[in-house]
Each structure stands twice: as structure tokens, then as C-alpha cells.
């Protein structure tokens, strides 16, 4: 409570003495992205005969997809120079089933307000945190849909074990270069449940837009710092999303059937942008630190880890060429302490821009050690889930706001305990994005 009061007091200080001029201006923008995906993956992830109930979606090698977003932006300025405003980003999903994040209806991805002055910028609401916006890695170079952080994972199964209940459980592969407050290991993987065999369950482990308070300093001599405070990684949007101390009415230990969210998380970033003898330099150091997760219930006696993660990255650019990458270590994932979970990943990439044409190649190599499920079952066997992806993409600015693109990703997963979960293959994406 004291942390929130301090943050809101600082926001009030930012706005103190503001003399309002005319009302804020409203602008509307967004994009429409259409794709054709051509998929090649392991037969055991695409054959209906292997599991006729839960793999119905994966029996086809070609799919089409449309992704639409509308941004409503409000921006004003007081007579004393104080800037203020807000953003509402609405996902305009057009689907016969569920959207990418598992929801059935149109939803606001981001909703936040901000104030800014010579002292910096403060944001309040559902938005990216400081570690995500300030970090530098190979995904910042990527073209087309985003390479190693792009849309390839939406077309394939990147790890899941078939159980007697005729469902596929989520395996904890890190398939995009995300730290824990953005997406827990496994959150970008498809997950099926017996009750909804042909659809995706809600992706509760993706917490990128949790409600938060963020501060960004002015950039001085190329250096900027930022920090976000997140009371609960599971709280996003309105009061219907409130989370308590417990996630279930019963249970005495961690369970894969319920999402347990970290509380009192901090993300802090240090970012540098500059130039030396014609070479552009971008570098960053970010960290995420969080308190204990929610317990399953009042009877849960398990001890839980904090969140501890660190990432370093740098990109160099010259004459249209850019090279760079990052290295990250996640020492604690905020889950049951007995499991001793940890993870790491690194990225590398290169890109080139010449007029309206741009191309890139990006690479992700990740490893997540996970004992959570085996501890819950009363055994202890370390499961090392390794993932690799190399993505080549290119796009061309055909007209103002109109960008056709092509992207090819080559991936493979490796489960050290159960090789039946392994998958490898490729995803070819052909698409056009209209930005307005």
C-alpha cells in the first residue's frame, strides 16, 4: 500500500500547478495484418490418428489468419508544458473460435494514462513494463512479423505431452525471448484441455500487460533509466480481474491446473543510445525482481521462490546494417522452491535496410529447467526443455502504410525426459500489414 501511495504522490507532484489549456486531442490508428502460414512439423503433432480429439486443428499444413488492432490515443498539453494523455488498444478479433490469447471477445490489450515533463514520464495502467520497453536484443532487429518474437509459434505445437485424460499439457519451453513478468516459460505454447479439446485454453501465463506503475527518466547523454512496479502479475484491466492471496478453494500444493501469479514485482532498466564515429550504439541492462507467488489455498504449505531475472543486450548499426544480441538468466521463476526452476536464453541477429526494403535473420537459443510437475507428483526429476529457432524475414514498403512481407522460421524442441514431446520443422508466413 505504501508503495502505491508513494507512486501516486509522485504523479500528483508531476501535475502540480498545471494550468489547463484546450482539451486533449484524440487520434485513431492501428493495423490490419493478413497472413498465410505454411507449416511443416512432426507427424505426432499433426496426425489426427495419433490423438483424434485434441489435434484436430493441427492436421492441416496451411492456415490463414487475420490480426487487427485499433489504437485510440489521447494527448494534451497544459499551459505550463505538462504533457498528459492515454492510450486504449483494442484487439478487433475476427474469429469463429478463440483469439490468440484464448479470449472469445474483443478486448483491450492496453489501457493506460500518462503524464510527462522535463522530469520524465509516468504511466499508470495496463501497458508494457520498463524491462520490456528498454531492453535491447536481436528481436529489435527483426523484420516481417518479428522473427524470433514474431507469429511463427501461433501455427505449431512447440511441446506438449499426451495424457490418459486425452489432453495435451503445456510444456515449459521458452519460445520467445521473454522475461518472467512478460511471459512464463511455456506461455507461448498451445495448450489443450479435455473440456475444450479442439480449442486453446486462456493463456494465463502471459502477463505482459498486467496493471503497473512505470517511470521513465529523461534521456541524458544517451542514458535513460526506467522502473515498473506491478502489484500482481495476474491483475489486468478492471475489478473482475482482482486476484487474492489464494487461487483455489482447496489444495495443499502447487498444481498445473491453476495459474499462480507473482506479487509485488519490480522491473528496472538502464538503456543507452548513442553514436561513435558513425556507428550507432544501443545497449541495455534490465532486471526483474518479484515477491512470492499466490498459494493454491489456505492449506498450501509449499514454499515459493521470488522472481529473479537479468538480461544484457547490445545492437550496433552502420550504413544500413545492424548486428546485435542479448543474454539472459532467470535464476528464480517465482514457482515452488523445491522444484529449483531456472532458465536462460540468448539471442543473436543481423539486419539490413535499403530504401523501402529491409531484411533480417535472428536466432534464439533457450533452456528451461523445470521440476514443478514432478515435485507436485511426489518425485524429483529435472526436466530440461531446450528450444532453438532461426528466423529469416524481409518486408517492402510498397506504399505509405502498406507493407507486404515473407518470413521463414526453422525451429526444434528437445525434452530431456520425454522425447515424444520433441518437435521440429518450419513455418513460412506470407502476409501484408496495413498500418493506419
Order of alpha helices (4+ residues) and beta strands (2+ residues): alpha-beta-beta-beta-beta-beta-alpha-beta-beta-beta-beta-beta-beta-beta-beta-beta-beta-alpha-beta-beta-beta
